[in-house]
C-alpha cells in the first residue's frame, strides 16, 4: 500500500546510521543526541524514557515498571523483566482482614514494587556504555527548568482530573488551580528533578533505599498500604529468554509471562490458519477473524497467565501446534462465537513504548508504564515519585491464577517485541494501549506481513478492540461503515471507540541495504527520527 499524499498522514523516516521512535518529540530528540554523541541504542533508550517520565507523567514514570528486549546485530536476543512484586505481607488473607475485596487503581494495594529504575540500571550494565549521570541530563533539565505540555498529553490529562483531585498531594503536584494544564503550558517538577539527580549520582540503590524509599513507603503506609523498605530493597530485574514462534516465514519474539506477549503469539498462530492475505485489510472478514482470534487468546490469558512460578501450565504448551489447532477450530468464518471466558477489557494508552537501532545494528524494544492514567494517583510527597497501579491486575480473593500473594508479580499488559526473518533482525516494535497491546501486535504485524504495508502505514491503519463483558467491538472512526455493517451481519455488536486505540512505534531493519525505516504513532505525539 502506498501513501496518498493528498490525504493527511506522514511518511516513515528512512535512515542509514541510526533511528529512534518514541511517543514524544523531546524523548526522540534526547535519544538522537545520545546516539550522535557516541552512545549506543540502550544508552539512548534510557535517556529517552527518563525524559518521558517527566514530560508524559500520566503515561509513565520512575515509579513504574518496564520490560525490554535487546537484539544483537546477529539476531541474538535477551529479554529483561523489570516488573516488581507485591509486598511480602500482601496475601489474600491479609487483604480479607483489612476488608479489601477489590484492588482498585487508586488503592495503595495496587502499588507493587516499582521495577523500572532497577531494570534501567541492569540494562545499562549488560549492554550500555554510559552512566545515569550523563543520560539523565535532559530529563533533569526538563523537570527543573520546565517543559511545554504537548497536545496529546494535555488531552489525556484532562480525562484524569477526578483521579488527581481525589488525592491532596496529587492535586497539588499535577493540577493548576484544580484543573489540568493546557497545551503549551510550561511545567516544572523540582522534587522529581532532585530525585533524578540522586539516582544519577547513586544509581538504583538511591531509589530503593534511603530517603526516596522511605518517602515511598511512608506515602503508601499512610494510606493503609503494606509496602516496606525491605520490599523495595529486594527489587531485582530478571533476564529472560524471549519466547519464539514463527508466522509466515518470520520469527516473532515476545517475553514470557508474567507479561501477555504469549497472547500475541496465540493470536498469530490462530490467524495463520486462515487465508488472511486474500482478505481486504479494511473489510469485515479480516476484522472478524482478528477479533475472534483475540477473544480466544485473551480467554487463555484470563485462565492461565500470571507470574510463571504460579502458573498451572507451561507457557510453551499454550503456543504449541495442537493447542492452537484446538482454538482455531472454534472460529467460524460466518458468525461470531457465542462466548469465551468473561473479563472486562478496554483499550488504554497509559504506557510509553520506544525503539532504537544504533549504527552497529544493536536494537532495543523498550516499554515503561504506570498502567492507568497517572497510575495509582499516589505521589510520594517529598521526592515527586508517582506510583503505578500494576497490582490492580491482581484478584484480592484466592483461587485465581492471578490472585495476589506476597512476592508475586502480577500479570502485565506491557510487552516489547522483536521479529527476525531468516534468522536476521527484521523489526523492532511495540504497541501501547493496556490490554489492547497483544491484539495490537498481531494487527501491526499482519498489516506488514500479510498486506505489505510499510511501518508507518501499518501503525496508522484503523484499529478495533473488544470488551468481553459486553461483547461489543470498539471501532476507531476510520473503520468504514460497510465494514461495521458486515461485522454486525456476522453477529457482532459494534460501537464507536471512545478515543484512539493504543499507539505504536516500529523500526524495520534492512541489513543488506544498511537501511532503517522508522514509524511512530500520530494517535499520540509520536515522533521518529534518524540520521
C-alpha positions in Angstrom: 0.0 0.0 0.0 1.3 3.5 -0.9 0.6 6.7 0.9 -2.0 9.1 -0.5 -0.2 12.4 -0.5 -3.4 14.3 -0.9 -4.6 12.9 2.5 -3.3 13.9 5.9 -0.6 11.5 7.1 3.1 11.0 7.5 5.8 9.0 5.8 8.1 6.7 7.6 11.6 8.0 8.4 14.5 6.5 6.4 18.0 6.5 7.9 21.2 4.6 7.4 23.2 5.2 10.6 20.7 5.1 13.5 17.0 5.6 14.2 14.8 6.3 17.2 11.0 6.2 17.5 9.2 7.3 20.7 5.8 8.7 21.6 7.1 12.2 22.3 9.4 14.6 20.3 11.5 15.6 23.2 12.3 12.0 24.0 13.3 11.2 20.4 15.5 14.3 20.4 17.2 13.1 23.6 17.8 9.7 22.1 19.3 11.1 18.9 21.5 13.4 20.9 22.9 10.4 22.8 23.4 8.4 19.6 25.2 11.3 17.9 27.5 11.7 20.9 28.7 8.1 20.6 26.2 6.3 22.8 24.5 3.1 21.7 20.8 2.1 21.4 20.5 1.1 25.1 22.1 4.4 26.3 19.7 6.3 24.0 16.7 4.3 25.3 17.4 5.2 28.9 17.9 8.8 28.1 14.6 8.9 26.1 12.5 7.1 28.7 13.9 9.3 31.5 12.6 12.3 29.6 9.2 10.7 29.1 8.9 10.1 32.8 9.0 13.9 33.1 7.1 15.1 30.0 4.4 12.3 29.9 3.7 11.9 33.6 0.3 10.4 33.0 1.8 7.6 30.9 5.0 6.6 32.6 7.3 7.4 35.5 10.2 6.3 37.6 7.6 4.8 39.9 6.5 2.3 37.3 7.7 -0.9 35.7 9.4 -1.8 32.4 10.2 -4.7 30.0 12.8 -4.7 27.2 14.2 -6.9 24.5 17.7 -6.3 23.2 18.7 -7.7 19.8 22.3 -8.0 18.8 23.3 -7.3 15.2 23.5 -11.1 14.6 19.9 -11.7 15.9 20.7 -12.9 19.4 18.0 -11.8 21.8 18.0 -11.1 25.5 14.9 -10.1 27.5 14.6 -8.1 30.7 11.6 -8.4 33.1 11.6 -5.2 35.1 8.3 -5.7 36.9 8.1 -5.6 40.6 6.4 -7.9 43.1 3.6 -7.4 45.6 4.7 -6.6 49.1 5.5 -9.7 51.2 2.6 -9.0 53.5 0.1 -8.7 50.7 -1.7 -12.0 50.8 -5.4 -12.7 50.1 -5.8 -13.5 53.8 -4.3 -10.2 54.9 -6.5 -8.2 52.4 -9.5 -10.0 53.7 -8.6 -9.0 57.2 -8.5 -5.4 56.0 -11.8 -5.7 54.3 -10.4 -5.3 50.8 -12.5 -7.2 48.2 -11.3 -5.5 45.0 -7.9 -3.9 44.3 -8.9 -0.7 42.5 -6.5 1.6 40.6 -6.2 4.1 43.4 -5.8 1.6 46.2 -2.4 1.5 48.0 -2.6 -2.3 47.5 -2.4 -1.7 43.7 1.2 -0.4 44.1 3.6 -3.3 43.6 7.4 -2.6 43.9 8.3 -0.2 41.1 10.8 -2.1 38.9 11.8 0.4 36.3 14.9 2.1 37.8 16.4 -1.3 38.7 15.7 -2.5 35.2 17.3 0.6 33.6 20.4 0.0 35.6 20.5 -3.7 34.7 20.1 -2.9 31.0 23.0 -0.4 31.2 25.3 -2.8 32.9 24.5 -5.5 30.4 24.5 -3.5 27.2 25.1 0.2 27.7 28.2 2.3 27.6 27.1 5.5 29.5 26.1 6.3 33.1 22.8 7.6 34.6 24.6 10.8 35.3 25.2 11.5 31.6 21.9 10.1 30.4 19.6 11.9 32.8 20.8 15.4 31.8 17.8 16.2 29.6 15.2 14.7 31.9 16.7 16.6 34.9 16.8 19.8 32.8 13.1 19.5 31.8 12.0 18.7 35.3 13.9 21.6 36.9 13.7 24.3 34.2 10.4 23.4 32.6 8.8 21.7 29.6 5.8 22.6 27.4 2.8 20.3 27.6 2.2 18.5 24.3 -1.2 18.3 22.7 -2.0 14.6 23.2 -0.6 14.9 26.8 -3.0 17.7 27.5 -5.9 15.8 26.0 -5.3 12.8 28.2 -4.5 14.9 31.3 -8.0 16.4 31.2 -9.5 13.0 31.5 -7.7 12.2 34.7 -8.7 15.3 36.7 -11.1 13.5 39.0 -8.4 10.9 40.0 -5.9 13.6 40.7 -8.4 15.8 42.7 -9.1 12.8 44.9 -5.6 12.9 46.5 -4.4 16.1 48.1 -0.8 15.6 47.1 -1.5 14.6 43.6 -3.8 17.5 43.1 -1.1 19.9 44.3 1.6 18.4 42.1 -0.4 17.8 38.9 -3.3 20.2 38.7 -3.3 24.0 38.3 -6.0 25.5 40.4 -7.8 22.2 40.3 -7.6 21.8 36.5 -5.4 20.1 34.0 -2.8 22.1 32.3 -3.5 23.3 28.7 -1.4 22.6 25.6 1.8 24.7 25.7 1.7 25.2 29.5 5.2 25.1 30.9 5.5 22.8 33.9 8.4 22.2 36.4 8.9 19.4 38.8 11.8 20.3 41.2 11.2 17.4 43.6 11.4 14.9 40.7 14.5 16.7 39.4 16.1 16.2 42.8 15.2 12.6 42.8 16.5 12.0 39.3 19.7 13.8 40.3 20.1 11.5 43.3 19.6 8.4 41.2 22.1 9.8 38.6 24.7 10.1 41.4 23.9 7.0 43.5 22.4 4.6 40.9 19.3 2.4 41.5 20.2 2.0 45.2 19.4 5.6 45.7 15.8 4.8 44.7 15.4 1.5 46.5 16.9 2.6 49.8 17.4 5.8 51.8 15.2 8.9 51.7 13.5 8.0 48.3 12.4 4.6 49.6 11.4 6.0 52.9 9.2 8.6 51.2 7.5 5.9 49.0 6.9 3.6 52.0 5.5 6.4 54.1 3.1 7.6 51.4 1.7 4.0 51.0 1.6 3.1 54.6 -0.2 6.4 55.5 -3.0 5.2 53.1 -3.1 1.7 54.6 -0.6 0.0 52.2 1.6 -2.9 53.2 4.9 -1.9 51.4 8.1 -1.9 53.5 11.6 -0.7 52.9 12.6 -4.4 52.7 10.2 -5.0 49.8 11.8 -2.1 47.9 15.3 -3.3 48.7 14.6 -6.8 47.4 13.7 -5.4 43.9 15.5 -7.2 41.1 15.4 -7.5 37.3 15.1 -10.9 35.7 17.0 -11.7 32.5 14.7 -14.0 30.4 14.8 -15.8 27.1 12.2 -14.5 24.7 9.5 -16.9 23.5 9.7 -17.5 19.8 7.0 -18.6 17.3 7.1 -18.4 13.5 4.5 -16.6 11.5 4.7 -17.0 7.7 8.5 -17.0 7.4 9.1 -14.6 10.3 10.2 -15.4 13.8 8.3 -13.3 16.3 9.9 -12.8 19.8 7.8 -12.0 22.8 8.7 -12.1 26.5 7.4 -15.0 28.6 4.8 -14.5 31.4 4.1 -12.6 33.7 3.6 -10.5 30.6 0.9 -11.1 28.0 3.2 -11.4 25.0 2.2 -15.1 24.7 -1.3 -13.8 23.8 0.0 -12.1 20.7 1.7 -15.4 19.7 -1.5 -17.3 20.2 -3.4 -14.8 18.1 -0.9 -15.1 15.3 -1.0 -18.9 15.5 -4.8 -18.8 15.0 -4.7 -16.3 12.2 -2.0 -18.2 10.3 -4.6 -21.0 9.8 -6.8 -18.6 7.7 -6.1 -17.1 4.3 -5.8 -13.6 5.8 -3.7 -12.1 3.0 -6.6 -12.7 0.5 -9.0 -10.5 2.5 -9.5 -6.8 2.3 -7.4 -5.4 5.2 -10.3 -3.0 6.0 -13.0 -5.5 5.3 -15.3 -7.1 7.9 -13.9 -10.6 7.2 -10.4 -9.5 8.3 -11.6 -7.8 11.4 -13.9 -10.7 12.3 -11.0 -13.2 12.2 -8.8 -10.8 14.2 -11.4 -10.2 16.9 -12.3 -13.9 17.2 -8.7 -14.8 17.5 -8.3 -12.1 20.1 -11.3 -13.3 22.1 -9.9 -16.8 22.3 -6.3 -15.7 23.1 -7.4 -13.3 25.8 -9.6 -16.1 27.3 -6.4 -18.1 27.6 -4.8 -15.2 29.3 -7.5 -14.8 31.9 -7.3 -18.5 32.7 -3.6 -19.1 32.8 -1.2 -16.1 32.5 0.4 -14.8 35.7 3.8 -15.0 37.5 5.3 -18.1 35.9 6.0 -19.5 39.4 2.3 -19.7 39.9 1.1 -21.0 36.5 -0.6 -24.3 36.2 0.7 -24.9 32.7 4.0 -24.1 30.9 3.6 -21.2 28.5 5.2 -23.2 25.7 2.2 -25.5 25.9 -0.1 -22.6 25.1 1.6 -21.8 21.8 2.0 -25.5 20.7 0.5 -26.5 17.4 -2.0 -28.9 18.9 -3.4 -26.3 21.3 -3.5 -23.6 18.7 -5.4 -26.0 16.4 -8.0 -26.6 19.1 -8.5 -22.9 19.5 -8.6 -22.2 15.7 -11.3 -24.9 15.2 -13.7 -22.8 17.3 -13.5 -19.9 14.8 -16.3 -19.7 12.2 -16.0 -17.6 9.1 -19.7 -16.9 9.1 -20.6 -16.0 12.7 -19.3 -14.8 16.0 -18.5 -17.3 18.7 -21.2 -17.4 21.5 -18.9 -17.0 24.5 -15.3 -17.1 25.9 -14.1 -16.7 29.5 -15.5 -13.5 30.9 -13.4 -10.5 31.7 -13.7 -6.7 31.3 -11.1 -5.4 28.8 -10.8 -2.0 27.3 -8.0 -0.3 25.4 -5.8 2.1 27.3 -2.8 4.3 26.3 -1.2 4.7 29.7 2.2 3.5 28.7 5.2 4.6 26.6 6.9 2.4 24.1 10.1 3.3 22.2 12.5 1.5 19.9 16.0 2.5 18.9 18.6 0.9 16.5 22.2 2.2 16.5 24.9 2.4 13.9 26.3 -1.0 14.9 22.9 -2.7 14.5 22.1 -3.1 18.2 18.4 -2.7 18.7 16.2 -2.2 21.8 12.5 -2.7 22.1 11.5 -0.9 25.4 8.3 -0.3 27.2 7.7 1.6 30.5 4.3 2.1 32.2 2.2 3.3 35.1 -0.7 1.1 33.9 -3.6 3.6 34.3 -3.5 7.3 33.8 -1.2 8.8 36.5 -1.0 5.2 37.9 -2.4 4.9 41.4 -2.7 8.7 41.7 -0.4 8.4 44.8 2.6 10.6 44.8 5.5 10.3 47.3 5.3 13.9 48.5 9.0 14.8 49.2 10.5 13.0 46.2 7.8 13.5 43.5 7.7 9.8 42.7 4.3 9.0 41.1 3.5 5.3 41.8 1.9 2.9 39.4 -1.1 0.7 39.9 0.0 -2.6 38.3 -1.3 -4.6 41.3 -4.8 -3.7 40.2 -4.4 -6.7 37.8 -4.4 -9.0 40.9 -7.5 -10.6 42.3 -7.9 -9.9 46.0 -9.5 -13.3 46.6 -7.6 -16.6 46.5 -8.2 -19.4 43.9 -7.4 -17.5 40.6 -4.3 -17.7 38.5 -3.7 -14.0 39.2 -4.6 -13.9 42.9 -2.4 -11.6 44.9 0.4 -13.1 47.0 3.4 -11.8 48.8 6.4 -11.6 46.5 4.3 -12.5 43.4 4.5 -10.5 40.2 1.1 -9.6 38.7 0.0 -10.3 35.1 1.4 -7.5 33.0 -0.1 -5.9 29.8 3.1 -4.2 28.6 5.1 -6.2 26.0 8.0 -5.2 23.8 8.6 -7.4 20.7 11.1 -8.2 18.0 10.9 -10.0 14.7 13.6 -11.9 12.8 13.5 -13.0 9.1 15.7 -15.9 8.1 17.5 -15.5 11.5 18.4 -11.9 10.8 17.0 -8.8 12.5 13.9 -7.6 10.7 11.7 -5.5 13.0 11.8 -3.9 16.5 8.3 -2.8 17.5 5.7 -2.5 20.2 2.2 -1.2 20.8 0.9 0.9 23.7 -2.7 0.5 25.0 -3.0 -1.6 28.1 -5.0 -4.7 27.4 -5.0 -4.0 23.7 -1.3 -4.5 23.3 -1.2 -8.2 22.4 -4.0 -7.6 19.9 -2.1 -4.6 18.6 1.0 -6.7 18.0 -1.0 -9.1 15.8 -2.7 -6.2 14.0 0.5 -4.3 13.2 2.4 -7.5 12.2 -0.3 -8.8 9.9 -0.5 -5.3 8.3 3.2 -5.6 7.5 3.5 -9.3 6.6 0.1 -10.1 5.1 -0.7 -6.8 3.5 2.7 -5.4 2.6 2.4 -2.1 4.5 5.4 -0.1 5.5 5.9 0.5 9.2 4.1 3.9 9.2 1.1 2.7 7.2 0.9 -0.4 9.5 0.8 1.9 12.5 -1.6 4.4 11.1 -4.1 1.7 9.9 -7.5 1.8 11.7 -7.9 -0.4 14.8 -10.6 -2.3 16.6 -10.8 -4.0 20.0 -13.4 -5.7 22.2 -15.0 -5.9 25.6 -15.7 -9.5 26.5 -18.1 -8.5 29.3 -20.3 -6.5 26.9 -19.4 -8.5 23.7 -19.0 -5.1 22.0 -16.4 -4.3 19.4 -15.0 -0.8 19.7 -14.0 0.6 16.3 -11.9 3.6 15.5 -13.5 6.3 13.4 -11.8 5.4 10.1 -13.2 1.9 10.0 -15.6 2.1 7.1 -19.4 1.9 7.7 -19.6 -1.0 5.3 -17.2 -2.9 7.5 -19.2 -2.2 10.6 -22.4 -3.4 8.8 -20.6 -6.5 7.7 -19.5 -7.3 11.3 -23.0 -6.8 12.6 -24.2 -9.3 10.0 -21.8 -11.8 11.4 -23.3 -11.3 14.9 -21.0 -8.7 16.4 -22.2 -5.7 18.3 -20.1 -2.7 17.2 -19.8 0.7 18.8 -17.5 3.7 18.2 -14.3 3.7 20.3 -14.3 6.4 22.9 -10.9 7.6 21.7 -7.8 6.4 19.8 -6.9 2.8 20.5 -3.4 2.5 21.7 -0.2 3.8 20.0 2.8 2.2 18.3 6.4 2.7 17.3 8.5 0.5 15.0 11.8 0.3 13.2 12.3 -2.0 10.3 15.9 -3.2 9.7 17.3 -4.0 6.3 20.9 -5.1 6.9 21.6 -5.8 3.2 20.9 -2.2 2.2 22.0 -0.7 5.6 18.6 0.9 5.8 16.4 1.7 8.8 12.7 2.6 8.3 11.1 4.1 11.4 7.4 4.8 12.1 5.7 6.5 15.1 2.0 6.8 16.0 0.1 10.0 15.3 -2.5 8.8 17.8 0.0 10.1 20.4 2.6 12.8 19.9 4.7 10.1 18.2 8.0 11.1 16.7 10.6 9.2 14.7 14.0 10.4 13.7 17.3 9.2 12.3 20.4 10.1 10.5 
